[in-house]
């Protein structure tokens, strides 16, 4: 989806922007021309970046590139969480910054981030602590910590690409409100049958206009998007010990064969293989 352009300018005493925002009550679907490094701890939530939708448990560390649309990671949270965000331009230390031979690994990291990267394991824990430490330091120390963080992220093997596409257009408040309504409706009712007709009525569009609107703003058909959301919910249900059959119907699918087919298409394995892999 493509939505609100965020003004992410740093303050006058820094070359990047350091934030500790709490936006759990705000649906903030946005993008910006800056890179963004996000660490959140103390919560189980949703990671929603472009077409990528996934759950994170306990903590999350993500590095995303310019113009990647994303929802604030703390949306809907009710726990006592901590979040640290760093926003910066690719040339935040000058046009030749990433051209230095000592920064060849970091230059590759920034290239990977253009489609999004999520970090795991010891790297996530270590970098998360460093980002939290940045908030209590002066500007020079913050910069030194940030450069050290980039070197760690550039040389670790604890990462997974998200392969998210950057946006091409901007949208107004009316579009934001429509997308917000669709998001609310799906999260509240994904376990039952949801029709294009009811969402078209919800957004005051004809069925044809709604389908065009949703495809244009998300890059997916409504059915594709809904299936992705349901499969992510199904993974959580399987992790909680539910059977494949129960998971199928609890996550909103009406046919076990269609559920298995869709799960394998999106997850690369069938539901039972997923359960076995997790146990392993």
C-alpha distance (Angstrom), angle and dihedral (degrees) to the residues before:
residue distance angle dihedral
X1 . . .
X2 3.78 . .
X3 3.74 122.7 .
X4 3.78 144.3 130.7
X5 3.79 123.1 19.8
X6 3.82 109.2 -133.7
X7 3.80 121.8 -146.9
X8 3.82 101.4 -132.1
X9 3.80 101.7 171.9
X10 3.84 116.4 151.8
X11 3.78 121.3 -124.5
X12 3.80 121.0 -96.4
X13 3.83 94.4 -95.5
X14 3.79 98.1 52.3
X15 3.80 139.3 56.2
X16 3.83 91.6 -143.8
X17 3.79 138.4 32.5
X18 3.82 121.6 -107.3
X19 3.81 117.7 -167.6
X20 3.80 139.3 174.9
X21 3.82 98.4 -168.0
X22 3.79 128.0 173.7
X23 3.78 110.7 -160.4
X24 3.81 101.0 153.1
X25 3.82 92.3 135.0
X26 3.81 94.2 48.7
X27 3.79 128.8 82.1
X28 3.81 98.0 -145.6
X29 3.81 111.8 176.2
X30 3.79 103.8 174.5
X31 3.78 150.0 135.5
X32 3.80 138.5 -155.1
X33 3.81 139.0 -172.9
X34 3.82 91.3 -111.5
X35 3.79 129.4 90.4
X36 3.80 113.1 -112.4
X37 3.81 131.2 -153.2
X38 3.81 112.5 -165.1
X39 3.80 129.4 -170.8
X40 3.80 122.0 178.1
X41 3.80 126.1 176.8
X42 3.78 135.7 -179.0
X43 3.77 99.5 38.4
X44 3.78 147.0 81.8
X45 3.78 107.3 -135.8
X46 3.78 149.4 138.9
X47 3.78 127.1 -76.7
X48 3.81 106.1 -153.9
X49 3.80 115.2 174.9
X50 3.79 117.9 156.6
X51 3.80 107.7 -54.0
X52 3.80 91.6 -15.3
X53 3.81 115.2 101.5
X54 3.80 121.7 172.4
X55 3.78 143.3 145.9
X56 3.79 123.0 -113.6
X57 3.78 123.3 -161.6
X58 3.78 124.9 -149.7
X59 3.79 96.9 -18.8
X60 3.78 143.3 0.7
X61 3.81 136.3 -158.2
X62 3.80 119.4 -167.1
X63 3.80 134.8 167.9
X64 3.81 115.0 -160.8
X65 3.78 132.1 -178.6
X66 3.81 133.7 -132.1
X67 3.81 121.1 -53.4
X68 3.81 95.9 7.5
X69 3.82 105.8 143.9
X70 3.79 113.9 -132.5
X71 3.77 143.4 166.4
X72 3.80 118.3 -125.5
X73 3.80 106.6 -91.3
X74 3.81 93.3 -132.6
X75 3.79 96.7 54.7
X76 3.81 109.4 138.8
X77 3.82 95.9 2.9
X78 3.78 119.1 145.5
X79 3.82 100.5 178.9
X80 3.81 128.3 96.3
X81 3.80 96.4 -95.0
X82 3.81 133.8 165.4
X83 3.81 123.6 -140.9
X84 3.80 130.5 -174.0
X85 3.81 122.4 -174.2
X86 3.80 129.4 -172.8
X87 3.81 119.1 -167.0
X88 3.79 122.4 -173.3
X89 3.78 144.9 152.1
X90 3.79 120.2 -110.2
X91 3.82 88.2 -114.5
X92 3.82 95.7 41.7
X93 3.81 89.3 135.0
X94 3.79 96.0 39.2
X95 3.79 137.6 -63.4
X96 3.83 93.4 -77.3
X97 3.81 95.3 45.7
X98 3.80 97.9 108.5
X99 3.80 93.1 36.7
X100 3.82 92.9 73.0
X101 3.84 110.0 111.4
X102 3.82 90.4 -130.5
X103 3.80 88.6 62.2
X104 3.80 99.1 52.2
X105 3.82 91.7 115.9
X106 3.80 91.8 47.6
X107 3.81 90.2 49.5
X108 3.82 88.8 56.7
X109 3.81 89.6 47.6
X110 3.80 90.4 56.6
X111 3.80 90.3 49.3
X112 3.81 91.1 52.6
X113 3.80 90.9 47.4
X114 3.79 90.7 62.6
X115 3.81 86.6 81.4
X116 3.80 96.3 31.9
X117 3.82 133.2 -96.8
X118 3.80 130.3 -146.0
X119 3.82 119.8 -159.4
X120 3.79 128.7 -148.5
X121 3.77 145.3 -172.5
X122 3.78 124.1 7.4
X123 3.80 91.6 -8.1
X124 3.80 91.7 59.5
X125 3.80 92.5 48.5
X126 3.81 94.8 45.2
X127 3.79 96.6 45.8
X128 3.80 91.2 42.9
X129 3.80 90.5 58.8
X130 3.79 91.0 47.4
X131 3.79 91.7 51.5
X132 3.79 90.8 49.6
X133 3.82 88.9 49.8
X134 3.81 90.0 53.7
X135 3.80 91.2 66.6
X136 3.81 91.7 65.8
X137 3.81 97.3 46.1
X138 3.80 134.6 87.1
X139 3.81 120.3 -106.8
X140 3.81 98.2 -90.9
X141 3.81 93.2 48.8
X142 3.80 89.8 46.6
X143 3.80 90.0 55.1
X144 3.82 92.8 49.1
X145 3.80 90.7 50.0
X146 3.79 91.3 48.4
X147 3.82 92.7 52.3
X148 3.80 89.6 49.2
X149 3.80 89.7 50.0
X150 3.80 91.9 52.7
X151 3.80 91.2 51.2
X152 3.81 90.5 51.8
X153 3.80 92.7 48.0
X154 3.80 91.3 45.5
X155 3.82 94.2 54.8
X156 3.81 103.4 35.8
X157 3.79 124.9 101.0
X158 3.82 92.3 -152.4
X159 3.79 96.6 99.1
X160 3.80 141.2 101.5
X161 3.83 126.4 -161.1
X162 3.80 117.7 -123.7
X163 3.84 96.3 -163.1
X164 3.81 95.1 -148.4
X165 3.80 121.2 169.6
X166 3.80 121.5 -125.9
X167 3.79 118.4 -121.9
X168 3.77 126.0 -107.1
X169 3.80 104.7 -163.2
X170 3.79 141.8 34.9
X171 3.79 127.9 -126.7
X172 3.78 137.0 -152.1
X173 3.79 134.3 -120.4
X174 3.81 93.8 -89.3
X175 3.80 90.3 58.9
X176 3.81 90.4 46.9
X177 3.79 90.8 53.8
X178 3.79 92.3 48.8
X179 3.79 92.5 50.0
X180 3.78 90.1 47.4
X181 3.80 90.8 53.3
X182 3.80 91.6 49.5
X183 3.81 91.6 48.4
X184 3.82 92.8 49.9
X185 3.79 91.5 47.6
X186 3.80 94.4 50.3
X187 3.81 94.7 46.9
X188 3.81 90.9 48.7
X189 3.81 98.9 42.9
X190 3.84 109.0 23.1
X191 3.82 90.5 115.0
X192 3.80 91.9 66.9
X193 3.78 133.3 49.1
X194 3.81 111.4 -70.5
X195 3.78 118.0 -166.4
X196 3.76 132.5 -156.4
X197 3.79 87.1 -126.9
X198 3.81 94.6 62.7
X199 3.81 93.1 46.2
X200 3.78 91.5 47.0
X201 3.80 88.5 53.3
X202 3.81 91.0 45.6
X203 3.81 91.5 55.0
X204 3.83 94.8 38.9
X205 3.81 93.1 -117.5
X206 3.76 133.6 122.0
X207 3.80 115.3 -105.9
X208 3.80 91.5 -105.8
X209 3.81 92.5 47.1
X210 3.81 91.5 47.9
X211 3.80 92.0 51.9
X212 3.81 90.9 50.2
X213 3.81 91.2 45.7
X214 3.80 94.0 50.0
X215 3.79 95.0 45.2
X216 3.81 91.5 48.7
X217 3.80 95.3 48.5
X218 3.81 99.7 39.9
X219 3.80 105.4 26.5
X220 3.81 87.2 -127.9
X221 3.76 135.7 87.5
X222 3.79 114.1 -111.0
X223 3.81 90.7 -108.1
X224 3.80 91.8 51.6
X225 3.79 91.5 49.8
X226 3.81 93.7 46.3
X227 3.81 91.5 48.8
X228 3.80 90.8 51.7
X229 3.79 91.1 51.2
X230 3.80 92.8 47.2
X231 3.81 93.5 48.5
X232 3.80 90.5 53.3
X233 3.80 88.7 51.3
X234 3.81 89.1 47.2
X235 3.80 91.0 55.7
X236 3.79 90.2 56.4
X237 3.80 91.3 48.6
X238 3.80 91.0 50.8
X239 3.81 90.4 49.0
X240 3.81 88.2 53.5
X241 3.81 89.9 59.1
X242 3.80 101.2 -100.0
X243 3.79 118.4 149.3
X244 3.79 120.1 -108.8
X245 3.80 91.2 -110.3
X246 3.79 94.3 49.8
X247 3.80 90.9 45.2
X248 3.78 91.1 52.4
X249 3.79 93.9 58.9
X250 3.82 97.2 33.6
X251 3.79 90.1 56.9
X252 3.80 92.9 51.7
X253 3.80 104.7 -97.9
X254 3.80 117.2 134.8
X255 3.80 97.5 -162.9
X256 3.81 126.4 52.7
X257 3.80 92.4 -153.4
X258 3.82 91.9 51.2
X259 3.81 90.2 46.8
X260 3.81 91.7 52.5
X261 3.80 91.7 46.5
X262 3.81 93.5 48.4
X263 3.82 93.1 44.2
X264 3.81 92.0 52.8
X265 3.81 91.9 46.4
X266 3.81 93.4 52.5
X267 3.82 101.3 31.5
X268 3.80 99.8 34.6
X269 3.81 92.0 -123.6
X270 3.78 138.5 54.7
X271 3.83 121.2 -95.7
X272 3.81 95.0 -100.4
X273 3.81 91.7 50.7
X274 3.80 88.0 50.4
X275 3.81 91.6 53.7
X276 3.80 91.6 47.4
X277 3.79 92.1 48.7
X278 3.80 91.6 51.6
X279 3.79 91.6 49.2
X280 3.80 89.1 49.8
